[in-house]
Structures are given as C-alpha cells and as structure tokens.
Amino acid sequence: MSEIVLHHYEMSPFGTVIRLALGLKGLQWKSVEAPVISPKPDLSALTGGYERIPVLQMGADIYCDTDCITEALEERYPQPSLYPDPLGPAGKMIALWSGGAWFMPTVGASIGVNPDALPEEFWEDRGKRFGMRRETFLPAVPHLKSQFAGGARVVMSALDDGRAFIAGDHAGHADFALYMNIRFVALAGMTPADFSPQLAAWYERVEAIGYGDFEDWTGEQAIEHAQQSEPVGGCAVESGEDFSAGQRVSVTTDSPDPATIEGKLVGLSDRRISLSRSDERAGEVHVHFPRLGQIMTSVD
C-alpha cells in the first residue's frame, strides 16, 4: 500500500497549506522533516534535484509544488473537496494570488520584525534559489509591509459579511493559502487580532481543522518506501504539445532556482508534467510538476 508522505518543515508556509489539506480530507500520513536550507540529499534522491518545500510522496510518485500536490490529493481523495461551492475551482485562483503576488510581501512583513535573526546561510540559500538577497531585500521591507497590509485588507473585506470561510460554509484551498500568510506573520509576532475580529475568528476556524493523523518518518524510510513501490501516477502525452512520450526532457522552475530535473516524459497535459527517472537509492520514480510555472525543454 502506498503511504502518503509529506516532506516539509514546520515554518514552511506552503507546507502549512498541505498539512491543512491533509487534515481537511482526514488522511493518515507520514511526516518527513526536511532541512530548511539546501542541500537536501534525501529529498533530491526522490525528486532528481528539486528541493523546494513541500513535496508530497505517494509510494514511488513524487509531487512537486503546492499546485501539483493539491491537484493530486483532489484526484485521489475527492471528498471533502478543496474547492467547495459556490467558488468551486475559482478558489484555486485565490490560492495562486496568495502564494504569488501576496507571498513576497508576507515574507517582507515577517522578516522585517527582526531582520538580524537570520543567519548568513539563509540569505545565501534564498539568494541562489529565490533571488532574495539581503542587500536588496531589506531596503524593500517598508514597501513590502505596506503591501502585506493591503492584502490583509482584501481578505478582511471578504469576511466582513460574516461568512465562515472564503467560499462560504466550507474551508478549502483558498482559505489555507490565505491562512499560511497570516500565520507566517503571526509567527513573527503580529497576531490576527491585530487586524480585525472577523479575521481572527476565521483564522481560529481554519486552525481548528488541524493536520490530521500523522507519524514521523525519516528521509531514509521515505526513500525505502519509494524503492519498494511502483509508480502509478502519470497521464498520456496529449497531442499538440510538441513533445512525445518517452522523450528525454528537463524541467526547471521559472525562477532563479538553478535546479534542473531530467527524465523520460511519461505524462503531459495543460495541467501537469510527469517524468520517469531512476535513482540508485530510490529506484524508479515518477516525478510530477504543475505545467504552470515550469520550463520544459528537450535534452535529446
């Protein structure tokens, strides 16, 4: 039986989204605490070099990026849905805004509370992988704090009518992605109650969903599980995509991150890229990425 394994760390905002998604769906899962700073050799054995957090593993299928992970969870465990009515799939657009345009202002607001607390190794790692360099980032903190506050006002206005969650009566991906930003700043000392009673009450409702039933695993246990499993995820390579099944390709994230993952193309659609690769520790795995935000090129 394929176990659900989440590679994450406690402070990771996007890791929070997936922990809440697992809690909402009532799933049992294994928790692997990944390093905050690269290198992450156990994770790379599974992904081929992708080291962003979170990564979700189901047996020998490895899902990279929150967008890909939420889609995989929704496919395999559709109820309760991460996209409840009346918003439905439109909730993903809110999640993408929170994890995109509103995320770096959140980072700035959080770091701005105590910028001297971060070690030089953090700045070196985030500079290489995300373009966050101390000499340019810290002067921008006042602006980023104002942008975070503006985003928080947008969230508060959506809750002013007394709704329990963003979509209405039921929580979903949109709530979790908004919550992750508020939580990240709250961990630095700014509480939801500093904004509004409605926001604080919503925050408590989301927090009460919890993370479900999980057990701690080591990275080595996760690798052994992959090695003992067969990959089952993947899809047909759709026509009109200018690529063919079995073609060797590379995938890189559309960002400063230098990680490049190579493998045999086993699935391609307008939503997902799936590569087959072999690792001496993990065996054959299928590594999955969202189509949005990735650059795929032929290596033949």
Beta strands, then each sheet from edge to edge (+ up, - down):
strand 1: 4-8
strand 2: 28-33
strand 3: 55-58
strand 4: 61-64
strand 5: 213-217
strand 6: 248-253
strand 7: 260-268
strand 8: 272-279
strand 9: 283-290
strand 10: 294-298
sheet 1: 5+ 2+ 1+ 3- 4+ 9+ 8- 7+ 6- 10+
end
